Amino acid sequence: MAHGHSHGHKGFKFDVSNLEKLRDPERLRYLNPDAIWRVIVREPPRVLVEIGVGIGYFAIPIAAQGPGRTVYACEINTVAFGYLQENLRLNRVSNVVPRLGSCRETAPRGVADWVLMGHFEAVDYLDVAFRALREQGTIVVHGLAPEERIATEPGSRFSAAAASAGVETLEMTVRRIKSYSPRISHFVLEARVKIPPKGLSDRPASGNA
């Protein structure tokens, strides 16, 4: 979700003043959970992990449309996590497993078919996403990139992270969503990857989302 990065403690903050932006119906025009579900349903996941779930903007609609499936919802910020729990109650969703704390500690390992990463610095936590997957799976990453490098930079960064972890990238697409600021664009990267049978290579931890 919409998080701001704090370089002091290398975590993610939740700005309560942005809550209405997260709830803004205009977001549905370019970030529609139902549209994401239509993509996911091509290969219905048994287990989905969302890292940086925020208030549940993606997790709750997707879980509601996939009864019998499990969504692990990882969030480090206590304020956002409180709204997530409230929204789960309001929507009577029982197949979301909320987990409060750093994704490096709360994200399950080796269980997911899909991993969603909705915060803009998700690339720093791709190692967590790789470890959450089973033998093969799909990772969807939201991020920001300079307009002139939108066609190359996101894919290059993902491929480098995958290679560093010993993960094979089977296919990958990058889609520009909208302008975020002058010369900076919001993108979504979707990649199908294969985890090596001997497990992942160790990588230095780069954050505490």
C-alpha positions, 0 to 999 in steps of 0.5 A, spaced: 500 500 500 501 507 500 507 507 505 513 512 506 520 509 507 524 512 513 531 511 512 532 512 519 530 505 521 529 502 514 522 500 515 515 503 512 511 508 515 503 509 515 501 516 514 494 516 517 492 523 513 493 518 507 487 514 509 482 517 505 487 517 499 487 509 500 480 509 500 479 514 494 474 510 489 478 514 483 484 508 485 479 503 482 480 506 475 488 504 475 488 499 481 482 495 481 483 489 485 477 485 481 482 486 475 487 483 479 483 477 481 481 476 473 489 475 472 490 471 478 484 466 476 487 464 470 492 460 475 487 460 481 492 460 487 491 456 493 495 460 497 497 468 496 502 472 500 501 480 500 507 484 503 505 491 505 498 489 505 496 496 508 489 496 510 487 490 505 485 494 499 488 488 495 487 482 500 480 483 502 477 483 495 481 478 492 480 473 499 472 474 498 473 472 491 477 466 492 473 462 498 477 456 500 484 459 499 488 462 504 491 470 503 497 471 508 497 479 509 503 482 512 504 489 515 509 492 519 505 498 521 500 498 527 496 503 525 495 500 518 494 493 521 489 496 526 485 498 520 486 491 516 483 488 522 477 492 522 476 491 515 476 484 515 471 484 521 466 489 516 467 484 510 466 478 514 472 475 511 475 469 514 480 466 509 485 472 510 491 471 516 493 478 518 501 478 520 503 484 524 511 485 524 517 485 519 515 481 513 522 478 514 519 475 520 512 474 518 511 472 511 511 464 511 516 460 507 515 455 501 507 456 501 505 461 496 503 460 489 502 468 488 506 474 492 503 481 491 507 487 493 504 493 493 508 498 496 513 502 492 520 500 495 518 492 494 524 491 490 528 491 496 524 485 499 524 481 493 528 475 497 522 475 502 517 474 496 522 468 493 522 465 499 515 465 500 513 461 494 513 454 492 517 451 487 514 455 482 509 462 482 508 469 480 510 475 483 506 482 482 511 488 484 508 495 484 514 500 484 516 507 481 521 508 475 524 514 471 519 515 465 525 514 460 527 507 463 520 504 465 521 499 459 528 497 462 529 499 469 524 495 473 525 488 469 533 489 470 532 490 477 528 484 478 532 479 474 538 481 478 535 480 484 532 473 482 539 471 479 542 473 486 538 468 489 538 463 484 531 464 482 529 462 474 525 468 471 520 464 466 516 470 464 516 477 465 511 483 463 512 490 466 506 495 465 506 503 466 500 505 470 500 512 471 504 518 472 506 519 479 510 525 479 514 529 474 518 524 469 516 518 474 511 513 473 508 508 477 509 501 474 506 494 475 511 488 474 508 481 473 513 475 473 513 467 473 519 464 477 522 458 478 525 456 485 531 452 485 530 445 487 536 446 492 533 452 495 535 459 495 542 463 495 543 467 501 542 474 500 544 480 505 537 483 508 536 490 506 530 492 510 525 491 515 518 492 511 
